[in-house]
């Protein structure tokens, strides 16, 4: 049994003229959100051995923020496919790095929400209720993965918590 943490990037500002979407940084509220999420993770004992992070500026800044807040990210891997990819790309990235140790994935919506819903057919009622209302910026789904090692499949996770700063 292991843990998968799905973290949507913190709140980002709008793109400035000539700025590519991938270059959008966090705004002041987003930086504060990321630090608070890191604090919540640290207080709850949610520590990752490996972090898979989109290459977009806002996800990289979210990673920095959660570490500033006290979260442990472990080995950091930046994955291009997490920027514009879909659920299958996210599952492939997770599968490539394994789920035998706690893994944090920092990515984008709507894929984060879709992935959490695909993986979690069950969970703590409060967490499931929060997930069903959407996946907000800095939202963190804490998913318990059980069963034999191998690729994740639909319904293979149990949503233990859904945190939002």
C-alpha positions as CSV (number, residue, x, y, z in Angstrom):
1,X,0.0,0.0,0.0
2,X,1.3,3.5,-0.9
3,X,0.1,7.1,-1.2
4,X,-0.5,9.2,-4.2
5,X,-0.8,12.9,-3.7
6,X,-2.4,14.9,-6.5
7,X,-1.8,18.6,-6.2
8,X,-3.2,21.2,-8.6
9,X,-0.9,24.2,-9.0
10,X,-1.6,27.3,-6.9
11,X,-3.4,30.4,-8.3
12,X,-1.6,31.9,-11.3
13,X,-1.8,35.3,-12.8
14,X,-3.0,36.0,-16.3
15,X,-0.5,35.8,-19.2
16,X,1.1,39.2,-20.1
17,X,1.4,40.3,-23.7
18,X,3.9,38.0,-25.5
19,X,4.0,35.5,-22.6
20,X,3.3,31.9,-23.4
21,X,0.8,30.1,-21.1
22,X,3.5,27.8,-19.8
23,X,5.4,30.9,-18.5
24,X,2.6,32.2,-16.3
25,X,3.8,32.6,-12.8
26,X,1.9,32.4,-9.5
27,X,0.3,35.6,-8.3
28,X,0.7,36.8,-4.7
29,X,-2.4,34.8,-3.6
30,X,-1.0,31.7,-5.3
31,X,2.4,32.0,-3.6
32,X,0.6,32.2,-0.2
33,X,-1.6,29.2,-1.1
34,X,1.4,27.1,-2.0
35,X,3.1,27.8,1.3
36,X,0.0,27.1,3.2
37,X,-0.5,23.8,1.4
38,X,3.0,22.9,2.3
39,X,2.3,23.7,5.9
40,X,-0.9,21.5,5.8
41,X,1.0,18.7,4.2
42,X,3.8,18.8,6.8
43,X,1.3,19.0,9.7
44,X,-0.6,16.0,8.4
45,X,2.6,14.0,7.8
46,X,2.1,13.8,4.0
47,X,5.6,13.4,2.7
48,X,6.6,12.4,-0.9
49,X,9.6,10.3,-1.8
50,X,9.2,11.4,-5.4
51,X,7.6,14.4,-6.9
52,X,6.5,14.5,-10.6
53,X,6.0,18.1,-11.7
54,X,4.8,19.7,-14.9
55,X,7.4,21.9,-16.5
56,X,5.0,25.0,-16.5
57,X,6.3,27.9,-14.4
58,X,3.2,27.9,-12.1
59,X,3.7,24.2,-11.2
60,X,7.4,24.7,-10.5
61,X,6.6,27.7,-8.3
62,X,4.0,25.7,-6.5
63,X,6.6,23.0,-5.7
64,X,8.9,25.7,-4.4
65,X,6.1,27.1,-2.2
66,X,5.1,23.8,-0.7
67,X,8.7,23.1,0.2
68,X,8.9,26.6,1.8
69,X,5.8,25.7,3.8
70,X,7.6,22.6,5.1
71,X,6.4,19.8,2.8
72,X,8.9,17.1,1.9
73,X,9.0,16.5,-1.9
74,X,11.8,13.9,-2.2
75,X,13.4,13.4,-5.6
76,X,12.0,15.9,-8.1
77,X,11.3,15.0,-11.7
78,X,10.0,17.5,-14.2
79,X,7.7,15.9,-16.9
80,X,6.8,17.8,-20.1
81,X,3.8,15.5,-20.7
82,X,2.1,16.8,-17.5
83,X,1.8,20.3,-19.0
84,X,-0.7,19.6,-21.9
85,X,-1.3,15.9,-21.5
86,X,-4.4,14.0,-20.5
87,X,-5.3,11.4,-17.9
88,X,-3.5,8.7,-19.9
89,X,-0.3,10.8,-19.9
90,X,-0.5,11.4,-16.1
91,X,-1.1,7.7,-15.5
92,X,1.9,6.9,-17.8
93,X,4.1,9.3,-15.8
94,X,3.1,7.7,-12.5
95,X,3.6,4.2,-14.0
96,X,7.1,5.1,-15.2
97,X,8.2,6.2,-11.7
98,X,6.2,3.6,-9.7
99,X,3.8,3.9,-6.9
100,X,5.7,1.7,-4.4
101,X,6.7,4.8,-2.4
102,X,4.7,8.0,-1.7
103,X,4.4,10.0,-4.9
104,X,3.4,13.6,-5.4
105,X,2.1,14.8,-8.7
106,X,1.8,18.5,-9.4
107,X,-0.3,19.3,-12.5
108,X,-3.2,21.1,-14.1
109,X,-6.9,21.0,-14.3
110,X,-9.1,19.6,-15.7
111,X,-6.8,16.6,-15.8
112,X,-6.2,16.6,-12.0
113,X,-9.9,16.4,-11.3
114,X,-10.5,13.8,-14.0
115,X,-7.6,11.6,-12.7
116,X,-8.8,11.8,-9.1
117,X,-12.3,10.8,-10.2
118,X,-11.0,7.9,-12.3
119,X,-8.8,6.5,-9.5
120,X,-11.2,7.0,-6.6
121,X,-14.6,5.3,-6.7
122,X,-14.6,5.4,-2.9
123,X,-13.2,7.4,0.0
124,X,-13.9,9.3,3.2
125,X,-17.3,10.9,2.7
126,X,-16.1,14.5,3.4
127,X,-13.2,14.1,0.9
128,X,-15.5,12.6,-1.8
129,X,-17.9,15.5,-1.3
130,X,-15.1,18.0,-1.7
131,X,-13.8,16.3,-4.8
132,X,-17.2,16.3,-6.4
133,X,-17.4,20.1,-6.1
134,X,-14.3,20.5,-8.2
135,X,-10.5,20.6,-7.9
136,X,-9.5,24.1,-6.8
137,X,-6.1,25.7,-7.1
138,X,-3.8,24.3,-4.4
139,X,-6.3,21.4,-3.9
140,X,-4.6,18.2,-2.7
141,X,-6.1,14.8,-3.1
142,X,-4.6,12.2,-0.7
143,X,-5.1,8.8,-2.3
144,X,-4.3,5.4,-0.7
145,X,-3.3,2.9,-3.3
146,X,-3.6,-0.8,-2.4
147,X,-3.3,-4.0,-4.2
148,X,-0.6,-5.7,-6.3
149,X,2.1,-3.6,-7.9
150,X,1.4,-2.6,-11.5
151,X,-0.3,0.0,-13.5
152,X,-3.0,2.1,-11.7
153,X,-6.5,1.4,-12.9
154,X,-9.9,2.9,-12.5
155,X,-11.1,2.6,-8.9
156,X,-7.7,1.5,-7.6
157,X,-7.5,4.3,-5.1
158,X,-9.3,5.3,-1.9
159,X,-9.6,9.1,-1.3
160,X,-8.4,9.6,2.3
161,X,-8.5,13.4,2.3
162,X,-9.0,16.4,0.1
163,X,-7.2,19.4,1.4
164,X,-7.5,23.1,0.4
165,X,-5.7,25.9,2.2
